Amino acid sequence: MTMWRKMMEKGKWTSVLVLGVLALTTLALTACGGKKAEQASSFTVGFDQEFPPMGFVAEDGSYTGYDLELAEEVAKRLNLKFVAKPINWDGKDLELNSGNIDCIWNGFSMNGREENYTFVGPYMANKQVFVVKADSNISTLSDLAGKTVEVQKDSSGLEALSREENKSLKDSFSSLVEVGDYQSAMMDLETGACDAICMDSVVAEYQIKTANKPFVLLKDTLSAEEYGIGFKKGNTELAEKVKKTLLEMKADGTIDKITEKWFGAKDSFVLE
């Protein structure tokens, strides 16, 4: 009887242990499921918060910009919570591949990156240009010889300067300084810490116009390129939903309104 009682008690505790493990497993699965559901119900856009007019911090501290306004409307139409997540531009791939963001949507040049992302685009044309002070003695690319030029880290401008066809131009600089963002570069140009900036024409033209900066763009451009929305390679399902929604926004006139608001013209958006 004693041995039987011990076996019964042992079986009872084994059952309790099994039930406890099952309960913990259920809780863990529920938590994971809740996290996945939360992720699936939101649309998180990674952007450079120092990249007006595409994405930047407004005077009231909120995130705003052309790309963010488009993205927010897309999220609304897809019944998703819109999340604007500022990222370090040189860490964008890590953010995307780790799942911290759903896409990179912030004046993101497609050219040369087509094999690394699933893109929606092109939706806007852009050029890599050089910005100098209006009263400087720099008017051509050859005038950049012996000058200090700044460019954003991991940017398409830096990539363009690294190409073989631009090697002689790059080698003519006194120095090429990589900075974290173009707002810092603009300040350096204004104070004389650098002589020129290699940057996106879309951003340069907006800054000169809205901030009344005493800068000009050199007529000679470095390269022509196109903006796209970069998703993790293979994430075609979300990319196709976003593209379909953007085309619907284009058809009903929403894109025209947003584009005219930021650029003063309706023909900048070219997604087809």
PLY file of the C-alpha trace (Angstrom):
ply
format ascii 1.0
element vertex 272
property float x
property float y
property float z
element edge 271
property int vertex1
property int vertex2
end_header
0.00 0.00 0.00
2.80 2.38 0.90
4.53 1.81 -2.43
1.21 2.28 -4.28
0.56 5.52 -2.40
4.02 6.80 -3.31
3.42 5.96 -6.94
0.11 7.81 -6.86
1.69 10.85 -5.22
4.53 10.80 -7.75
2.03 10.61 -10.59
0.07 13.51 -9.10
3.14 15.75 -8.94
4.15 14.73 -12.46
0.70 15.78 -13.68
1.00 19.11 -11.89
4.43 19.67 -13.43
3.15 18.85 -16.92
0.18 21.17 -16.49
2.51 23.95 -15.32
4.76 23.55 -18.33
1.74 23.58 -20.65
0.45 26.75 -19.00
3.79 28.53 -19.38
4.04 27.42 -23.01
0.55 28.74 -23.69
1.41 32.08 -22.11
4.61 32.33 -24.15
2.80 31.52 -27.39
0.08 34.02 -26.55
2.68 36.72 -25.88
4.49 35.96 -29.14
1.22 35.91 -31.00
0.27 39.24 -29.46
3.59 40.75 -30.44
3.25 39.49 -34.02
-0.30 40.76 -34.17
0.86 44.16 -32.93
3.59 44.25 -35.57
1.14 43.18 -38.26
-1.29 45.96 -37.30
1.30 48.74 -37.71
3.33 50.21 -40.55
6.74 51.39 -39.35
8.70 53.65 -41.68
12.41 54.25 -41.15
13.58 57.75 -42.07
16.40 60.26 -41.67
15.00 63.02 -39.47
17.42 65.57 -40.96
16.32 65.22 -44.58
13.80 67.94 -45.46
11.44 68.01 -47.26
11.21 64.20 -47.33
11.36 63.64 -43.57
12.38 65.91 -40.69
11.45 67.32 -37.28
8.99 70.21 -37.36
9.23 73.23 -35.06
6.67 71.66 -32.71
8.81 68.52 -32.40
6.60 66.31 -34.57
7.86 64.29 -37.51
6.79 65.61 -40.87
7.75 65.69 -44.54
6.63 64.69 -47.99
7.49 60.99 -47.72
6.06 60.72 -44.22
2.80 62.33 -45.31
2.49 59.86 -48.17
3.33 56.94 -45.87
0.82 58.02 -43.23
-1.97 58.17 -45.79
-1.00 54.73 -47.09
-1.13 53.31 -43.56
-4.53 54.89 -42.98
-5.96 53.31 -46.13
-4.51 49.92 -45.20
-6.03 50.19 -41.69
-2.58 50.12 -40.11
-1.16 52.23 -37.31
1.45 54.58 -38.76
4.80 54.71 -36.93
7.55 57.10 -38.07
10.87 55.80 -36.73
13.98 58.02 -37.06
17.08 55.97 -37.85
20.79 56.52 -38.35
21.22 56.42 -42.11
24.32 54.23 -41.97
22.35 51.73 -39.84
19.28 51.51 -42.08
19.98 47.98 -43.33
20.29 46.62 -39.79
16.99 48.28 -38.83
15.26 46.81 -41.88
16.67 43.30 -41.71
16.04 42.99 -37.97
12.37 43.88 -38.43
12.53 47.15 -36.47
11.11 48.93 -39.51
8.94 47.76 -42.40
10.58 49.91 -45.03
13.01 52.74 -45.75
10.97 55.63 -47.11
12.92 58.87 -47.11
14.49 60.03 -50.34
16.02 56.57 -50.77
17.91 56.25 -54.06
17.24 53.00 -55.91
20.20 53.18 -58.28
22.83 50.56 -57.54
20.71 49.06 -54.75
18.15 47.18 -56.84
19.51 43.74 -55.92
19.51 44.42 -52.18
15.89 45.44 -51.60
12.37 44.89 -52.83
11.54 48.33 -54.17
8.37 50.26 -54.90
9.32 52.86 -57.45
10.72 54.90 -58.88
8.37 57.60 -57.63
10.59 60.69 -57.95
13.67 61.82 -59.89
16.71 63.23 -58.11
20.29 64.28 -58.85
23.49 64.34 -56.85
24.74 67.92 -56.93
27.31 70.16 -55.28
26.14 73.03 -53.10
28.44 76.00 -52.47
28.17 79.48 -51.02
26.70 81.98 -53.46
29.67 84.33 -53.00
32.34 81.64 -53.37
34.72 81.39 -56.31
33.46 77.88 -57.10
31.34 77.64 -60.25
32.47 74.40 -61.92
33.53 70.92 -60.82
37.15 71.74 -61.57
36.95 74.59 -59.05
36.48 71.97 -56.31
40.16 71.04 -56.58
41.89 71.64 -53.26
38.56 72.18 -51.47
36.96 70.45 -48.49
33.79 68.62 -49.53
31.26 67.04 -47.17
28.89 64.16 -47.91
26.54 62.05 -45.80
27.72 58.64 -44.59
26.42 55.67 -46.59
24.59 58.00 -48.99
24.13 57.73 -52.74
26.29 60.85 -53.02
29.17 59.02 -51.35
28.54 56.01 -53.57
28.61 58.20 -56.69
31.90 59.78 -55.64
33.36 56.30 -55.12
32.72 55.25 -58.72
35.69 54.87 -61.04
34.43 57.57 -63.42
34.49 60.12 -60.58
37.83 59.08 -59.08
39.80 61.98 -60.55
37.23 64.46 -59.25
37.28 62.93 -55.77
41.07 62.80 -55.73
41.22 66.50 -56.56
39.53 67.45 -53.27
41.67 68.56 -50.38
39.52 66.26 -48.25
36.20 64.41 -48.39
34.49 64.46 -45.00
31.63 62.10 -44.17
28.96 63.56 -41.87
25.93 62.07 -40.17
23.33 64.31 -41.80
22.97 67.15 -44.27
21.72 69.64 -41.70
25.16 69.47 -40.09
26.79 69.85 -43.50
24.69 72.95 -44.22
25.86 74.50 -40.95
29.47 73.66 -41.80
29.12 75.27 -45.21
27.60 78.39 -43.70
30.39 78.75 -41.12
33.16 77.95 -43.59
34.09 74.59 -42.10
33.70 73.11 -45.58
33.67 74.53 -49.11
31.01 72.36 -50.74
28.45 69.64 -50.07
27.66 66.70 -52.34
23.97 66.02 -51.76
20.49 65.37 -53.17
19.13 68.14 -55.37
15.64 67.66 -53.92
16.89 68.46 -50.42
19.29 71.20 -51.51
16.69 73.11 -53.51
14.16 72.89 -50.67
16.66 74.09 -48.08
17.82 77.03 -50.18
14.24 78.06 -50.90
12.61 77.64 -47.49
15.53 78.45 -45.17
16.73 81.32 -47.36
20.26 79.93 -47.34
22.93 81.92 -49.27
23.83 78.83 -51.31
23.72 77.83 -54.97
23.90 74.56 -56.88
26.65 74.01 -59.42
25.23 73.49 -62.91
27.35 70.38 -63.44
25.73 67.41 -61.68
27.47 64.31 -60.37
24.78 61.73 -61.21
21.08 61.28 -61.94
19.03 58.86 -59.87
15.54 57.91 -58.73
13.86 57.56 -55.36
12.11 54.36 -54.30
10.63 52.79 -51.17
12.92 50.03 -49.93
11.47 46.89 -48.32
13.37 43.88 -47.03
14.37 41.67 -49.95
11.50 39.28 -50.64
8.79 41.23 -48.81
6.73 41.53 -51.97
3.36 41.19 -50.23
3.64 44.44 -48.28
5.42 46.20 -51.15
2.60 45.37 -53.55
-0.03 46.59 -51.09
1.79 49.90 -50.68
2.21 50.34 -54.43
-1.46 49.58 -55.09
-2.50 52.11 -52.44
-0.19 54.80 -53.83
-1.62 54.33 -57.31
-5.13 54.68 -55.86
-4.01 57.90 -54.16
-2.61 59.10 -57.46
-5.87 58.32 -59.26
-8.08 60.16 -56.75
-5.91 63.29 -56.64
-4.46 62.82 -53.14
-0.89 62.54 -54.44
-1.28 65.78 -56.42
-2.40 67.68 -53.32
0.47 66.41 -51.16
3.06 66.92 -53.91
1.92 70.47 -54.65
1.97 71.27 -50.93
5.65 70.34 -50.61
7.06 71.15 -54.05
4.68 73.68 -55.56
4.03 71.40 -58.55
2.07 68.23 -59.19
4.32 66.48 -61.69
7.14 65.41 -59.34
5.50 62.08 -58.43
6.14 59.61 -61.25
5.13 56.16 -59.94
3.36 54.02 -62.53
0 1
1 2
2 3
3 4
4 5
5 6
6 7
7 8
8 9
9 10
10 11
11 12
12 13
13 14
14 15
15 16
16 17
17 18
18 19
19 20
20 21
21 22
22 23
23 24
24 25
25 26
26 27
27 28
28 29
29 30
30 31
31 32
32 33
33 34
34 35
35 36
36 37
37 38
38 39
39 40
40 41
41 42
42 43
43 44
44 45
45 46
46 47
47 48
48 49
49 50
50 51
51 52
52 53
53 54
54 55
55 56
56 57
57 58
58 59
59 60
60 61
61 62
62 63
63 64
64 65
65 66
66 67
67 68
68 69
69 70
70 71
71 72
72 73
73 74
74 75
75 76
76 77
77 78
78 79
79 80
80 81
81 82
82 83
83 84
84 85
85 86
86 87
87 88
88 89
89 90
90 91
91 92
92 93
93 94
94 95
95 96
96 97
97 98
98 99
99 100
100 101
101 102
102 103
103 104
104 105
105 106
106 107
107 108
108 109
109 110
110 111
111 112
112 113
113 114
114 115
115 116
116 117
117 118
118 119
119 120
120 121
121 122
122 123
123 124
124 125
125 126
126 127
127 128
128 129
129 130
130 131
131 132
132 133
133 134
134 135
135 136
136 137
137 138
138 139
139 140
140 141
141 142
142 143
143 144
144 145
145 146
146 147
147 148
148 149
149 150
150 151
151 152
152 153
153 154
154 155
155 156
156 157
157 158
158 159
159 160
160 161
161 162
162 163
163 164
164 165
165 166
166 167
167 168
168 169
169 170
170 171
171 172
172 173
173 174
174 175
175 176
176 177
177 178
178 179
179 180
180 181
181 182
182 183
183 184
184 185
185 186
186 187
187 188
188 189
189 190
190 191
191 192
192 193
193 194
194 195
195 196
196 197
197 198
198 199
199 200
200 201
201 202
202 203
203 204
204 205
205 206
206 207
207 208
208 209
209 210
210 211
211 212
212 213
213 214
214 215
215 216
216 217
217 218
218 219
219 220
220 221
221 222
222 223
223 224
224 225
225 226
226 227
227 228
228 229
229 230
230 231
231 232
232 233
233 234
234 235
235 236
236 237
237 238
238 239
239 240
240 241
241 242
242 243
243 244
244 245
245 246
246 247
247 248
248 249
249 250
250 251
251 252
252 253
253 254
254 255
255 256
256 257
257 258
258 259
259 260
260 261
261 262
262 263
263 264
264 265
265 266
266 267
267 268
268 269
269 270
270 271
